[in-house]
């Protein structure tokens, strides 16, 4: 066989992460590779064999999820632009509500106050001559 010899579970030692998590992953990979029994891995890690089975399933499921096909290219900006559109629409709603309230207030004032004559219009007398 040419080239480098393949690394086994020891490859985990070069990864970033907490030492306990790396140690657990290395032991789980040793059980998957058949180098270590589940009960021996449990004894080495100080946990029950049931917990080793659970951790192994979680680790393998995480690997499957991480290796699932991803869409190519950059993620679309639609999520951000949708939020921007929602924010802009909310601002428009608030502005229109303020304008509506001001318009209603102007209407109420116009109904309460006496009518002023417009330019070129003669004043009307409201009281009858006595």
ChimeraX attribute file (.defattr): number of C-alpha atoms within 10 A of each C-alpha:
attribute: neighborCount
match mode: 1-to-1
recipient: residues
	/A:1	4
	/A:2	4
	/A:3	5
	/A:4	6
	/A:5	7
	/A:6	6
	/A:7	8
	/A:8	12
	/A:9	17
	/A:10	15
	/A:11	12
	/A:12	19
	/A:13	13
	/A:14	8
	/A:15	10
	/A:16	9
	/A:17	10
	/A:18	8
	/A:19	12
	/A:20	10
	/A:21	11
	/A:22	18
	/A:23	17
	/A:24	20
	/A:25	20
	/A:26	19
	/A:27	25
	/A:28	25
	/A:29	21
	/A:30	18
	/A:31	20
	/A:32	15
	/A:33	12
	/A:34	10
	/A:35	13
	/A:36	15
	/A:37	16
	/A:38	22
	/A:39	16
	/A:40	13
	/A:41	21
	/A:42	20
	/A:43	13
	/A:44	12
	/A:45	15
	/A:46	10
	/A:47	12
	/A:48	14
	/A:49	17
	/A:50	12
	/A:51	12
	/A:52	22
	/A:53	16
	/A:54	11
	/A:55	15
	/A:56	20
	/A:57	13
	/A:58	12
	/A:59	16
	/A:60	15
	/A:61	12
	/A:62	11
	/A:63	11
	/A:64	11
	/A:65	10
	/A:66	10
	/A:67	9
	/A:68	8
	/A:69	8
	/A:70	7
	/A:71	7
	/A:72	6
	/A:73	6
	/A:74	6
	/A:75	8
	/A:76	8
	/A:77	8
	/A:78	9
	/A:79	10
	/A:80	10
	/A:81	11
	/A:82	11
	/A:83	11
	/A:84	12
	/A:85	12
	/A:86	12
	/A:87	12
	/A:88	12
	/A:89	12
	/A:90	12
	/A:91	12
	/A:92	12
	/A:93	12
	/A:94	12
	/A:95	12
	/A:96	12
	/A:97	12
	/A:98	12
	/A:99	12
	/A:100	12
	/A:101	12
	/A:102	12
	/A:103	12
	/A:104	12
	/A:105	12
	/A:106	12
	/A:107	11
	/A:108	11
	/A:109	11
	/A:110	12
	/A:111	10
	/A:112	9
	/A:113	8
	/A:114	8
	/A:115	9
	/A:116	10
	/A:117	10
	/A:118	8
	/A:119	6
	/A:120	6
	/A:121	8
	/A:122	8
	/A:123	10
	/A:124	8
	/A:125	7
	/A:126	6
	/A:127	6
	/A:128	5
	/A:129	5
	/A:130	3
